[in-house]
């Protein structure tokens, strides 16, 4: 006997829906982290950025025009 899709409504407590949502957000976060950790070029950029930050090799921009100026040079 084949199973069929039903259009019946299922009621869940609000607290369970909130918990399911929270778990799905955490799961998505874990997946994103794994994607970053397995991408060699991204990890290289992160390590480079960490080194530059520790050596204070960065520019502080207070307004967006300063950001554009730094990025265009």
CHARMM internal coordinates of N, CA and C (Angstrom, degrees):
IC EDIT
DIST 1 N 1 CA 1.4405
DIST 1 CA 1 C 1.5391
ANGL 1 N 1 CA 1 C 108.49
DIST 1 C 2 N 1.3037
ANGL 1 CA 1 C 2 N 116.38
DIHE 1 N 1 CA 1 C 2 N 124.97
DIST 2 N 2 CA 1.4646
ANGL 1 C 2 N 2 CA 122.01
DIHE 1 CA 1 C 2 N 2 CA -178.89
DIST 2 CA 2 C 1.5220
ANGL 2 N 2 CA 2 C 109.95
DIHE 1 C 2 N 2 CA 2 C -81.22
DIST 2 C 3 N 1.3375
ANGL 2 CA 2 C 3 N 114.37
DIHE 2 N 2 CA 2 C 3 N 142.60
DIST 3 N 3 CA 1.4620
ANGL 2 C 3 N 3 CA 119.20
DIHE 2 CA 2 C 3 N 3 CA 177.01
DIST 3 CA 3 C 1.5214
ANGL 3 N 3 CA 3 C 108.82
DIHE 2 C 3 N 3 CA 3 C -82.55
DIST 3 C 4 N 1.3067
ANGL 3 CA 3 C 4 N 115.73
DIHE 3 N 3 CA 3 C 4 N 143.06
DIST 4 N 4 CA 1.4569
ANGL 3 C 4 N 4 CA 120.16
DIHE 3 CA 3 C 4 N 4 CA 178.25
DIST 4 CA 4 C 1.5239
ANGL 4 N 4 CA 4 C 109.59
DIHE 3 C 4 N 4 CA 4 C -118.14
DIST 4 C 5 N 1.3124
ANGL 4 CA 4 C 5 N 114.86
DIHE 4 N 4 CA 4 C 5 N 155.05
DIST 5 N 5 CA 1.4555
ANGL 4 C 5 N 5 CA 120.68
DIHE 4 CA 4 C 5 N 5 CA 177.33
DIST 5 CA 5 C 1.5177
ANGL 5 N 5 CA 5 C 108.06
DIHE 4 C 5 N 5 CA 5 C -77.71
DIST 5 C 6 N 1.3134
ANGL 5 CA 5 C 6 N 115.27
DIHE 5 N 5 CA 5 C 6 N 133.35
DIST 6 N 6 CA 1.4543
ANGL 5 C 6 N 6 CA 120.13
DIHE 5 CA 5 C 6 N 6 CA -178.66
DIST 6 CA 6 C 1.5240
ANGL 6 N 6 CA 6 C 109.78
DIHE 5 C 6 N 6 CA 6 C -106.89
DIST 6 C 7 N 1.3096
ANGL 6 CA 6 C 7 N 115.88
DIHE 6 N 6 CA 6 C 7 N 149.74
DIST 7 N 7 CA 1.4594
ANGL 6 C 7 N 7 CA 119.40
DIHE 6 CA 6 C 7 N 7 CA 177.29
DIST 7 CA 7 C 1.5260
ANGL 7 N 7 CA 7 C 111.03
DIHE 6 C 7 N 7 CA 7 C -100.72
DIST 7 C 8 N 1.3298
ANGL 7 CA 7 C 8 N 115.79
DIHE 7 N 7 CA 7 C 8 N 22.39
DIST 8 N 8 CA 1.4576
ANGL 7 C 8 N 8 CA 119.68
DIHE 7 CA 7 C 8 N 8 CA 178.94
DIST 8 CA 8 C 1.5229
ANGL 8 N 8 CA 8 C 110.31
DIHE 7 C 8 N 8 CA 8 C -71.80
DIST 8 C 9 N 1.2979
ANGL 8 CA 8 C 9 N 115.76
DIHE 8 N 8 CA 8 C 9 N 147.35
DIST 9 N 9 CA 1.4588
ANGL 8 C 9 N 9 CA 122.06
DIHE 8 CA 8 C 9 N 9 CA 178.22
DIST 9 CA 9 C 1.5185
ANGL 9 N 9 CA 9 C 109.31
DIHE 8 C 9 N 9 CA 9 C -87.37
DIST 9 C 10 N 1.3192
ANGL 9 CA 9 C 10 N 114.71
DIHE 9 N 9 CA 9 C 10 N 138.18
DIST 10 N 10 CA 1.4574
ANGL 9 C 10 N 10 CA 120.23
DIHE 9 CA 9 C 10 N 10 CA 176.13
DIST 10 CA 10 C 1.5206
ANGL 10 N 10 CA 10 C 107.37
DIHE 9 C 10 N 10 CA 10 C -115.08
DIST 10 C 11 N 1.3013
ANGL 10 CA 10 C 11 N 116.52
DIHE 10 N 10 CA 10 C 11 N 129.55
DIST 11 N 11 CA 1.4651
ANGL 10 C 11 N 11 CA 120.51
DIHE 10 CA 10 C 11 N 11 CA -179.90
DIST 11 CA 11 C 1.5225
ANGL 11 N 11 CA 11 C 108.88
DIHE 10 C 11 N 11 CA 11 C -100.50
DIST 11 C 12 N 1.3291
ANGL 11 CA 11 C 12 N 114.42
DIHE 11 N 11 CA 11 C 12 N 132.95
DIST 12 N 12 CA 1.4613
ANGL 11 C 12 N 12 CA 120.69
DIHE 11 CA 11 C 12 N 12 CA 177.38
DIST 12 CA 12 C 1.5210
ANGL 12 N 12 CA 12 C 108.57
DIHE 11 C 12 N 12 CA 12 C -125.96
DIST 12 C 13 N 1.3104
ANGL 12 CA 12 C 13 N 116.39
DIHE 12 N 12 CA 12 C 13 N 147.26
DIST 13 N 13 CA 1.4666
ANGL 12 C 13 N 13 CA 118.42
DIHE 12 CA 12 C 13 N 13 CA 176.25
DIST 13 CA 13 C 1.5279
ANGL 13 N 13 CA 13 C 110.66
DIHE 12 C 13 N 13 CA 13 C -62.90
DIST 13 C 14 N 1.3222
ANGL 13 CA 13 C 14 N 116.16
DIHE 13 N 13 CA 13 C 14 N 146.68
DIST 14 N 14 CA 1.4650
ANGL 13 C 14 N 14 CA 121.64
DIHE 13 CA 13 C 14 N 14 CA -179.44
DIST 14 CA 14 C 1.5255
ANGL 14 N 14 CA 14 C 110.69
DIHE 13 C 14 N 14 CA 14 C -56.07
DIST 14 C 15 N 1.3276
ANGL 14 CA 14 C 15 N 117.41
DIHE 14 N 14 CA 14 C 15 N -40.79
DIST 15 N 15 CA 1.4671
ANGL 14 C 15 N 15 CA 120.47
DIHE 14 CA 14 C 15 N 15 CA -178.90
DIST 15 CA 15 C 1.5292
ANGL 15 N 15 CA 15 C 111.15
DIHE 14 C 15 N 15 CA 15 C -61.67
DIST 15 C 16 N 1.3166
ANGL 15 CA 15 C 16 N 117.15
DIHE 15 N 15 CA 15 C 16 N -36.02
DIST 16 N 16 CA 1.4606
ANGL 15 C 16 N 16 CA 120.26
DIHE 15 CA 15 C 16 N 16 CA 178.23
DIST 16 CA 16 C 1.5287
ANGL 16 N 16 CA 16 C 110.36
DIHE 15 C 16 N 16 CA 16 C -68.80
DIST 16 C 17 N 1.3182
ANGL 16 CA 16 C 17 N 117.34
DIHE 16 N 16 CA 16 C 17 N -39.25
DIST 17 N 17 CA 1.4627
ANGL 16 C 17 N 17 CA 120.59
DIHE 16 CA 16 C 17 N 17 CA 178.22
DIST 17 CA 17 C 1.5249
ANGL 17 N 17 CA 17 C 110.41
DIHE 16 C 17 N 17 CA 17 C -63.99
DIST 17 C 18 N 1.3326
ANGL 17 CA 17 C 18 N 116.55
DIHE 17 N 17 CA 17 C 18 N -40.87
DIST 18 N 18 CA 1.4639
ANGL 17 C 18 N 18 CA 120.31
DIHE 17 CA 17 C 18 N 18 CA 177.92
DIST 18 CA 18 C 1.5222
ANGL 18 N 18 CA 18 C 109.95
DIHE 17 C 18 N 18 CA 18 C -63.57
DIST 18 C 19 N 1.3316
ANGL 18 CA 18 C 19 N 116.84
DIHE 18 N 18 CA 18 C 19 N -43.64
DIST 19 N 19 CA 1.4677
ANGL 18 C 19 N 19 CA 120.71
DIHE 18 CA 18 C 19 N 19 CA 178.57
DIST 19 CA 19 C 1.5266
ANGL 19 N 19 CA 19 C 111.17
DIHE 18 C 19 N 19 CA 19 C -62.16
DIST 19 C 20 N 1.3301
ANGL 19 CA 19 C 20 N 117.08
DIHE 19 N 19 CA 19 C 20 N -42.80
DIST 20 N 20 CA 1.4664
ANGL 19 C 20 N 20 CA 120.56
DIHE 19 CA 19 C 20 N 20 CA 178.85
DIST 20 CA 20 C 1.5207
ANGL 20 N 20 CA 20 C 111.07
DIHE 19 C 20 N 20 CA 20 C -62.39
DIST 20 C 21 N 1.3185
ANGL 20 CA 20 C 21 N 116.56
DIHE 20 N 20 CA 20 C 21 N -41.33
DIST 21 N 21 CA 1.4609
ANGL 20 C 21 N 21 CA 120.48
DIHE 20 CA 20 C 21 N 21 CA 178.07
DIST 21 CA 21 C 1.5248
ANGL 21 N 21 CA 21 C 110.47
DIHE 20 C 21 N 21 CA 21 C -63.39
DIST 21 C 22 N 1.3356
ANGL 21 CA 21 C 22 N 117.03
DIHE 21 N 21 CA 21 C 22 N -46.78
DIST 22 N 22 CA 1.4677
ANGL 21 C 22 N 22 CA 121.00
DIHE 21 CA 21 C 22 N 22 CA 179.95
DIST 22 CA 22 C 1.5242
ANGL 22 N 22 CA 22 C 111.43
DIHE 21 C 22 N 22 CA 22 C -58.95
DIST 22 C 23 N 1.3137
ANGL 22 CA 22 C 23 N 116.78
DIHE 22 N 22 CA 22 C 23 N -42.73
DIST 23 N 23 CA 1.4649
ANGL 22 C 23 N 23 CA 120.71
DIHE 22 CA 22 C 23 N 23 CA 178.97
DIST 23 CA 23 C 1.5249
ANGL 23 N 23 CA 23 C 110.30
DIHE 22 C 23 N 23 CA 23 C -64.39
DIST 23 C 24 N 1.3207
ANGL 23 CA 23 C 24 N 117.25
DIHE 23 N 23 CA 23 C 24 N -40.55
DIST 24 N 24 CA 1.4693
ANGL 23 C 24 N 24 CA 119.50
DIHE 23 CA 23 C 24 N 24 CA -179.39
DIST 24 CA 24 C 1.5263
ANGL 24 N 24 CA 24 C 110.99
DIHE 23 C 24 N 24 CA 24 C -65.76
DIST 24 C 25 N 1.3294
ANGL 24 CA 24 C 25 N 117.56
DIHE 24 N 24 CA 24 C 25 N -35.83
DIST 25 N 25 CA 1.4674
ANGL 24 C 25 N 25 CA 121.08
DIHE 24 CA 24 C 25 N 25 CA 177.67
DIST 25 CA 25 C 1.5252
ANGL 25 N 25 CA 25 C 110.07
DIHE 24 C 25 N 25 CA 25 C -66.93
DIST 25 C 26 N 1.3234
ANGL 25 CA 25 C 26 N 117.07
DIHE 25 N 25 CA 25 C 26 N -43.73
DIST 26 N 26 CA 1.4737
ANGL 25 C 26 N 26 CA 120.38
DIHE 25 CA 25 C 26 N 26 CA 178.75
DIST 26 CA 26 C 1.5258
ANGL 26 N 26 CA 26 C 110.57
DIHE 25 C 26 N 26 CA 26 C -64.05
DIST 26 C 27 N 1.3273
ANGL 26 CA 26 C 27 N 117.18
DIHE 26 N 26 CA 26 C 27 N -40.56
DIST 27 N 27 CA 1.4607
ANGL 26 C 27 N 27 CA 121.18
DIHE 26 CA 26 C 27 N 27 CA 179.47
DIST 27 CA 27 C 1.5259
ANGL 27 N 27 CA 27 C 110.33
DIHE 26 C 27 N 27 CA 27 C -63.06
DIST 27 C 28 N 1.3246
ANGL 27 CA 27 C 28 N 117.00
DIHE 27 N 27 CA 27 C 28 N -43.16
DIST 28 N 28 CA 1.4679
ANGL 27 C 28 N 28 CA 120.68
DIHE 27 CA 27 C 28 N 28 CA 178.11
DIST 28 CA 28 C 1.5197
ANGL 28 N 28 CA 28 C 110.51
DIHE 27 C 28 N 28 CA 28 C -62.01
DIST 28 C 29 N 1.3135
ANGL 28 CA 28 C 29 N 116.74
DIHE 28 N 28 CA 28 C 29 N -38.41
DIST 29 N 29 CA 1.4624
ANGL 28 C 29 N 29 CA 120.99
DIHE 28 CA 28 C 29 N 29 CA 178.65
DIST 29 CA 29 C 1.5237
ANGL 29 N 29 CA 29 C 110.94
DIHE 28 C 29 N 29 CA 29 C -64.54
DIST 29 C 30 N 1.3187
ANGL 29 CA 29 C 30 N 117.15
DIHE 29 N 29 CA 29 C 30 N -41.92
DIST 30 N 30 CA 1.4672
ANGL 29 C 30 N 30 CA 121.12
DIHE 29 CA 29 C 30 N 30 CA 177.92
DIST 30 CA 30 C 1.5216
ANGL 30 N 30 CA 30 C 110.05
DIHE 29 C 30 N 30 CA 30 C -63.18
DIST 30 C 31 N 1.3210
ANGL 30 CA 30 C 31 N 117.64
DIHE 30 N 30 CA 30 C 31 N -42.85
DIST 31 N 31 CA 1.4650
ANGL 30 C 31 N 31 CA 120.86
DIHE 30 CA 30 C 31 N 31 CA 178.47
DIST 31 CA 31 C 1.5216
ANGL 31 N 31 CA 31 C 111.35
DIHE 30 C 31 N 31 CA 31 C -61.54
DIST 31 C 32 N 1.3261
ANGL 31 CA 31 C 32 N 117.13
DIHE 31 N 31 CA 31 C 32 N -43.28
DIST 32 N 32 CA 1.4679
ANGL 31 C 32 N 32 CA 120.54
DIHE 31 CA 31 C 32 N 32 CA 178.49
DIST 32 CA 32 C 1.5219
ANGL 32 N 32 CA 32 C 110.76
DIHE 31 C 32 N 32 CA 32 C -62.13
DIST 32 C 33 N 1.3297
ANGL 32 CA 32 C 33 N 116.70
DIHE 32 N 32 CA 32 C 33 N -41.62
DIST 33 N 33 CA 1.4607
ANGL 32 C 33 N 33 CA 120.72
DIHE 32 CA 32 C 33 N 33 CA 178.59
DIST 33 CA 33 C 1.5222
ANGL 33 N 33 CA 33 C 110.60
DIHE 32 C 33 N 33 CA 33 C -62.09
DIST 33 C 34 N 1.3198
ANGL 33 CA 33 C 34 N 116.92
DIHE 33 N 33 CA 33 C 34 N -44.33
DIST 34 N 34 CA 1.4661
ANGL 33 C 34 N 34 CA 120.65
DIHE 33 CA 33 C 34 N 34 CA 178.91
DIST 34 CA 34 C 1.5221
ANGL 34 N 34 CA 34 C 111.17
DIHE 33 C 34 N 34 CA 34 C -62.97
DIST 34 C 35 N 1.3295
ANGL 34 CA 34 C 35 N 117.09
DIHE 34 N 34 CA 34 C 35 N -38.26
DIST 35 N 35 CA 1.4633
ANGL 34 C 35 N 35 CA 120.32
DIHE 34 CA 34 C 35 N 35 CA 178.04
DIST 35 CA 35 C 1.5194
ANGL 35 N 35 CA 35 C 110.75
DIHE 34 C 35 N 35 CA 35 C -62.50
DIST 35 C 36 N 1.3176
ANGL 35 CA 35 C 36 N 116.99
DIHE 35 N 35 CA 35 C 36 N -42.53
DIST 36 N 36 CA 1.4669
ANGL 35 C 36 N 36 CA 120.77
DIHE 35 CA 35 C 36 N 36 CA 179.15
DIST 36 CA 36 C 1.5223
ANGL 36 N 36 CA 36 C 110.06
DIHE 35 C 36 N 36 CA 36 C -65.87
DIST 36 C 37 N 1.3292
ANGL 36 CA 36 C 37 N 116.73
DIHE 36 N 36 CA 36 C 37 N -46.87
DIST 37 N 37 CA 1.4648
ANGL 36 C 37 N 37 CA 120.64
DIHE 36 CA 36 C 37 N 37 CA -176.62
DIST 37 CA 37 C 1.5252
ANGL 37 N 37 CA 37 C 113.02
DIHE 36 C 37 N 37 CA 37 C -64.67
DIST 37 C 38 N 1.3187
ANGL 37 CA 37 C 38 N 117.60
DIHE 37 N 37 CA 37 C 38 N -26.66
DIST 38 N 38 CA 1.4646
ANGL 37 C 38 N 38 CA 120.02
DIHE 37 CA 37 C 38 N 38 CA -179.34
DIST 38 CA 38 C 1.5276
ANGL 38 N 38 CA 38 C 113.09
DIHE 37 C 38 N 38 CA 38 C -93.32
DIST 38 C 39 N 1.3274
ANGL 38 CA 38 C 39 N 117.52
DIHE 38 N 38 CA 38 C 39 N -4.49
DIST 39 N 39 CA 1.4650
ANGL 38 C 39 N 39 CA 121.38
DIHE 38 CA 38 C 39 N 39 CA 178.87
DIST 39 CA 39 C 1.5283
ANGL 39 N 39 CA 39 C 109.01
DIHE 38 C 39 N 39 CA 39 C -94.92
DIST 39 C 40 N 1.3262
ANGL 39 CA 39 C 40 N 116.41
DIHE 39 N 39 CA 39 C 40 N 106.91
DIST 40 N 40 CA 1.4671
ANGL 39 C 40 N 40 CA 121.42
DIHE 39 CA 39 C 40 N 40 CA -174.66
DIST 40 CA 40 C 1.5231
ANGL 40 N 40 CA 40 C 112.53
DIHE 39 C 40 N 40 CA 40 C -60.11
DIST 40 C 41 N 1.3211
ANGL 40 CA 40 C 41 N 117.96
DIHE 40 N 40 CA 40 C 41 N -42.07
DIST 41 N 41 CA 1.4679
ANGL 40 C 41 N 41 CA 119.38
DIHE 40 CA 40 C 41 N 41 CA -177.43
DIST 41 CA 41 C 1.5279
ANGL 41 N 41 CA 41 C 111.14
DIHE 40 C 41 N 41 CA 41 C -68.18
DIST 41 C 42 N 1.3159
ANGL 41 CA 41 C 42 N 117.04
DIHE 41 N 41 CA 41 C 42 N -37.10
DIST 42 N 42 CA 1.4632
ANGL 41 C 42 N 42 CA 119.92
DIHE 41 CA 41 C 42 N 42 CA 177.56
DIST 42 CA 42 C 1.5207
ANGL 42 N 42 CA 42 C 110.55
DIHE 41 C 42 N 42 CA 42 C -65.72
DIST 42 C 43 N 1.3239
ANGL 42 CA 42 C 43 N 116.87
DIHE 42 N 42 CA 42 C 43 N -43.68
DIST 43 N 43 CA 1.4653
ANGL 42 C 43 N 43 CA 120.23
DIHE 42 CA 42 C 43 N 43 CA 179.31
DIST 43 CA 43 C 1.5273
ANGL 43 N 43 CA 43 C 110.96
DIHE 42 C 43 N 43 CA 43 C -64.11
DIST 43 C 44 N 1.3249
ANGL 43 CA 43 C 44 N 116.55
DIHE 43 N 43 CA 43 C 44 N -35.98
DIST 44 N 44 CA 1.4654
ANGL 43 C 44 N 44 CA 119.50
DIHE 43 CA 43 C 44 N 44 CA 177.51
DIST 44 CA 44 C 1.5284
ANGL 44 N 44 CA 44 C 110.09
DIHE 43 C 44 N 44 CA 44 C -63.93
DIST 44 C 45 N 1.3494
ANGL 44 CA 44 C 45 N 117.06
DIHE 44 N 44 CA 44 C 45 N -43.16
DIST 45 N 45 CA 1.4652
ANGL 44 C 45 N 45 CA 120.57
DIHE 44 CA 44 C 45 N 45 CA 178.55
DIST 45 CA 45 C 1.5261
ANGL 45 N 45 CA 45 C 111.13
DIHE 44 C 45 N 45 CA 45 C -63.89
DIST 45 C 46 N 1.3171
ANGL 45 CA 45 C 46 N 116.85
DIHE 45 N 45 CA 45 C 46 N -37.99
DIST 46 N 46 CA 1.4681
ANGL 45 C 46 N 46 CA 120.30
DIHE 45 CA 45 C 46 N 46 CA 178.80
DIST 46 CA 46 C 1.5226
ANGL 46 N 46 CA 46 C 110.42
DIHE 45 C 46 N 46 CA 46 C -65.35
DIST 46 C 47 N 1.3348
ANGL 46 CA 46 C 47 N 117.26
DIHE 46 N 46 CA 46 C 47 N -45.54
DIST 47 N 47 CA 1.4718
ANGL 46 C 47 N 47 CA 120.25
DIHE 46 CA 46 C 47 N 47 CA 178.63
DIST 47 CA 47 C 1.5269
ANGL 47 N 47 CA 47 C 110.93
DIHE 46 C 47 N 47 CA 47 C -61.94
DIST 47 C 48 N 1.3341
ANGL 47 CA 47 C 48 N 116.59
DIHE 47 N 47 CA 47 C 48 N -42.16
DIST 48 N 48 CA 1.4696
ANGL 47 C 48 N 48 CA 120.41
DIHE 47 CA 47 C 48 N 48 CA 177.88
DIST 48 CA 48 C 1.5249
ANGL 48 N 48 CA 48 C 110.09
DIHE 47 C 48 N 48 CA 48 C -60.88
DIST 48 C 49 N 1.3123
ANGL 48 CA 48 C 49 N 116.69
DIHE 48 N 48 CA 48 C 49 N -45.70
DIST 49 N 49 CA 1.4605
ANGL 48 C 49 N 49 CA 120.86
DIHE 48 CA 48 C 49 N 49 CA 178.77
DIST 49 CA 49 C 1.5197
ANGL 49 N 49 CA 49 C 112.58
DIHE 48 C 49 N 49 CA 49 C -61.90
DIST 49 C 50 N 1.3233
ANGL 49 CA 49 C 50 N 116.94
DIHE 49 N 49 CA 49 C 50 N -39.96
DIST 50 N 50 CA 1.4653
ANGL 49 C 50 N 50 CA 120.21
DIHE 49 CA 49 C 50 N 50 CA 178.21
DIST 50 CA 50 C 1.5255
ANGL 50 N 50 CA 50 C 110.95
DIHE 49 C 50 N 50 CA 50 C -64.24
DIST 50 C 51 N 1.3326
ANGL 50 CA 50 C 51 N 116.84
DIHE 50 N 50 CA 50 C 51 N -41.69
DIST 51 N 51 CA 1.4706
ANGL 50 C 51 N 51 CA 120.46
DIHE 50 CA 50 C 51 N 51 CA 178.18
DIST 51 CA 51 C 1.5270
ANGL 51 N 51 CA 51 C 110.31
DIHE 50 C 51 N 51 CA 51 C -63.24
DIST 51 C 52 N 1.3327
ANGL 51 CA 51 C 52 N 116.23
DIHE 51 N 51 CA 51 C 52 N -46.41
DIST 52 N 52 CA 1.4631
ANGL 51 C 52 N 52 CA 119.97
DIHE 51 CA 51 C 52 N 52 CA 179.70
DIST 52 CA 52 C 1.5271
ANGL 52 N 52 CA 52 C 110.80
DIHE 51 C 52 N 52 CA 52 C -61.91
DIST 52 C 53 N 1.3015
ANGL 52 CA 52 C 53 N 116.77
DIHE 52 N 52 CA 52 C 53 N -40.30
DIST 53 N 53 CA 1.4622
ANGL 52 C 53 N 53 CA 120.21
DIHE 52 CA 52 C 53 N 53 CA 179.95
DIST 53 CA 53 C 1.5243
ANGL 53 N 53 CA 53 C 110.60
DIHE 52 C 53 N 53 CA 53 C -64.75
DIST 53 C 54 N 1.3292
ANGL 53 CA 53 C 54 N 116.81
DIHE 53 N 53 CA 53 C 54 N -44.04
DIST 54 N 54 CA 1.4668
ANGL 53 C 54 N 54 CA 119.26
DIHE 53 CA 53 C 54 N 54 CA -178.83
DIST 54 CA 54 C 1.5244
ANGL 54 N 54 CA 54 C 111.91
DIHE 53 C 54 N 54 CA 54 C -65.57
DIST 54 C 55 N 1.3393
ANGL 54 CA 54 C 55 N 117.13
DIHE 54 N 54 CA 54 C 55 N -26.51
DIST 55 N 55 CA 1.4710
ANGL 54 C 55 N 55 CA 121.69
DIHE 54 CA 54 C 55 N 55 CA 177.84
DIST 55 CA 55 C 1.5316
ANGL 55 N 55 CA 55 C 111.32
DIHE 54 C 55 N 55 CA 55 C -92.48
DIST 55 C 56 N 1.3353
ANGL 55 CA 55 C 56 N 116.07
DIHE 55 N 55 CA 55 C 56 N 6.01
DIST 56 N 56 CA 1.4730
ANGL 55 C 56 N 56 CA 122.64
DIHE 55 CA 55 C 56 N 56 CA -178.46
DIST 56 CA 56 C 1.5304
ANGL 56 N 56 CA 56 C 111.86
DIHE 55 C 56 N 56 CA 56 C 58.75
DIST 56 C 57 N 1.3110
ANGL 56 CA 56 C 57 N 116.59
DIHE 56 N 56 CA 56 C 57 N 36.62
DIST 57 N 57 CA 1.4654
ANGL 56 C 57 N 57 CA 122.05
DIHE 56 CA 56 C 57 N 57 CA 178.72
DIST 57 CA 57 C 1.5313
ANGL 57 N 57 CA 57 C 109.49
DIHE 56 C 57 N 57 CA 57 C -95.55
DIST 57 C 58 N 1.2986
ANGL 57 CA 57 C 58 N 115.45
DIHE 57 N 57 CA 57 C 58 N 63.75
DIST 58 N 58 CA 1.4567
ANGL 57 C 58 N 58 CA 120.39
DIHE 57 CA 57 C 58 N 58 CA 179.39
DIST 58 CA 58 C 1.5223
ANGL 58 N 58 CA 58 C 109.26
DIHE 57 C 58 N 58 CA 58 C -144.90
DIST 58 C 59 N 1.3170
ANGL 58 CA 58 C 59 N 115.49
DIHE 58 N 58 CA 58 C 59 N 165.49
DIST 59 N 59 CA 1.4607
ANGL 58 C 59 N 59 CA 121.97
DIHE 58 CA 58 C 59 N 59 CA -179.41
DIST 59 CA 59 C 1.5232
ANGL 59 N 59 CA 59 C 107.72
DIHE 58 C 59 N 59 CA 59 C -117.65
DIST 59 C 60 N 1.3113
ANGL 59 CA 59 C 60 N 116.43
DIHE 59 N 59 CA 59 C 60 N 135.80
DIST 60 N 60 CA 1.4618
ANGL 59 C 60 N 60 CA 121.11
DIHE 59 CA 59 C 60 N 60 CA 176.30
DIST 60 CA 60 C 1.5266
ANGL 60 N 60 CA 60 C 107.79
DIHE 59 C 60 N 60 CA 60 C -96.88
DIST 60 C 61 N 1.3216
ANGL 60 CA 60 C 61 N 116.16
DIHE 60 N 60 CA 60 C 61 N 120.84
DIST 61 N 61 CA 1.4626
ANGL 60 C 61 N 61 CA 121.28
DIHE 60 CA 60 C 61 N 61 CA 179.24
DIST 61 CA 61 C 1.5245
ANGL 61 N 61 CA 61 C 108.24
DIHE 60 C 61 N 61 CA 61 C -108.44
DIST 61 C 62 N 1.3158
ANGL 61 CA 61 C 62 N 116.20
DIHE 61 N 61 CA 61 C 62 N 127.36
DIST 62 N 62 CA 1.4659
ANGL 61 C 62 N 62 CA 120.24
DIHE 61 CA 61 C 62 N 62 CA -178.08
DIST 62 CA 62 C 1.5232
ANGL 62 N 62 CA 62 C 112.52
DIHE 61 C 62 N 62 CA 62 C -92.57
DIST 62 C 63 N 1.3222
ANGL 62 CA 62 C 63 N 117.00
DIHE 62 N 62 CA 62 C 63 N -23.88
DIST 63 N 63 CA 1.4634
ANGL 62 C 63 N 63 CA 120.89
DIHE 62 CA 62 C 63 N 63 CA 178.85
DIST 63 CA 63 C 1.5260
ANGL 63 N 63 CA 63 C 108.33
DIHE 62 C 63 N 63 CA 63 C -134.03
DIST 63 C 64 N 1.3170
ANGL 63 CA 63 C 64 N 116.20
DIHE 63 N 63 CA 63 C 64 N 160.18
DIST 64 N 64 CA 1.4635
ANGL 63 C 64 N 64 CA 120.75
DIHE 63 CA 63 C 64 N 64 CA -175.12
DIST 64 CA 64 C 1.5257
ANGL 64 N 64 CA 64 C 112.99
DIHE 63 C 64 N 64 CA 64 C -62.11
DIST 64 C 65 N 1.3263
ANGL 64 CA 64 C 65 N 117.80
DIHE 64 N 64 CA 64 C 65 N -30.02
DIST 65 N 65 CA 1.4711
ANGL 64 C 65 N 65 CA 119.08
DIHE 64 CA 64 C 65 N 65 CA 179.59
DIST 65 CA 65 C 1.5273
ANGL 65 N 65 CA 65 C 110.74
DIHE 64 C 65 N 65 CA 65 C -65.15
DIST 65 C 66 N 1.3334
ANGL 65 CA 65 C 66 N 117.29
DIHE 65 N 65 CA 65 C 66 N -34.53
DIST 66 N 66 CA 1.4640
ANGL 65 C 66 N 66 CA 120.25
DIHE 65 CA 65 C 66 N 66 CA 176.21
DIST 66 CA 66 C 1.5263
ANGL 66 N 66 CA 66 C 110.55
DIHE 65 C 66 N 66 CA 66 C -66.74
DIST 66 C 67 N 1.3047
ANGL 66 CA 66 C 67 N 116.53
DIHE 66 N 66 CA 66 C 67 N -38.18
DIST 67 N 67 CA 1.4630
ANGL 66 C 67 N 67 CA 120.84
DIHE 66 CA 66 C 67 N 67 CA 178.04
DIST 67 CA 67 C 1.5222
ANGL 67 N 67 CA 67 C 109.98
DIHE 66 C 67 N 67 CA 67 C -62.56
DIST 67 C 68 N 1.3311
ANGL 67 CA 67 C 68 N 117.02
DIHE 67 N 67 CA 67 C 68 N -47.33
DIST 68 N 68 CA 1.4675
ANGL 67 C 68 N 68 CA 120.60
DIHE 67 CA 67 C 68 N 68 CA 179.27
DIST 68 CA 68 C 1.5238
ANGL 68 N 68 CA 68 C 110.85
DIHE 67 C 68 N 68 CA 68 C -60.63
DIST 68 C 69 N 1.3269
ANGL 68 CA 68 C 69 N 117.37
DIHE 68 N 68 CA 68 C 69 N -40.61
DIST 69 N 69 CA 1.4602
ANGL 68 C 69 N 69 CA 121.48
DIHE 68 CA 68 C 69 N 69 CA -179.61
DIST 69 CA 69 C 1.5304
ANGL 69 N 69 CA 69 C 110.52
DIHE 68 C 69 N 69 CA 69 C -61.82
DIST 69 C 70 N 1.3187
ANGL 69 CA 69 C 70 N 117.16
DIHE 69 N 69 CA 69 C 70 N -45.07
DIST 70 N 70 CA 1.4696
ANGL 69 C 70 N 70 CA 121.10
DIHE 69 CA 69 C 70 N 70 CA -179.60
DIST 70 CA 70 C 1.5245
ANGL 70 N 70 CA 70 C 110.32
DIHE 69 C 70 N 70 CA 70 C -65.65
DIST 70 C 71 N 1.3210
ANGL 70 CA 70 C 71 N 117.12
DIHE 70 N 70 CA 70 C 71 N -43.44
DIST 71 N 71 CA 1.4634
ANGL 70 C 71 N 71 CA 120.50
DIHE 70 CA 70 C 71 N 71 CA -177.25
DIST 71 CA 71 C 1.5211
ANGL 71 N 71 CA 71 C 112.55
DIHE 70 C 71 N 71 CA 71 C -70.23
DIST 71 C 72 N 1.3147
ANGL 71 CA 71 C 72 N 118.26
DIHE 71 N 71 CA 71 C 72 N -26.72
DIST 72 N 72 CA 1.4646
ANGL 71 C 72 N 72 CA 120.65
DIHE 71 CA 71 C 72 N 72 CA -178.57
DIST 72 CA 72 C 1.5234
ANGL 72 N 72 CA 72 C 112.36
DIHE 71 C 72 N 72 CA 72 C -83.94
DIST 72 C 73 N 1.3135
ANGL 72 CA 72 C 73 N 117.81
DIHE 72 N 72 CA 72 C 73 N -13.72
DIST 73 N 73 CA 1.4742
ANGL 72 C 73 N 73 CA 119.27
DIHE 72 CA 72 C 73 N 73 CA -178.94
DIST 73 CA 73 C 1.5099
ANGL 73 N 73 CA 73 C 112.32
DIHE 72 C 73 N 73 CA 73 C -91.80
END
COOR INIT
IC SEED 1 N 1 CA 1 C
IC BUILD
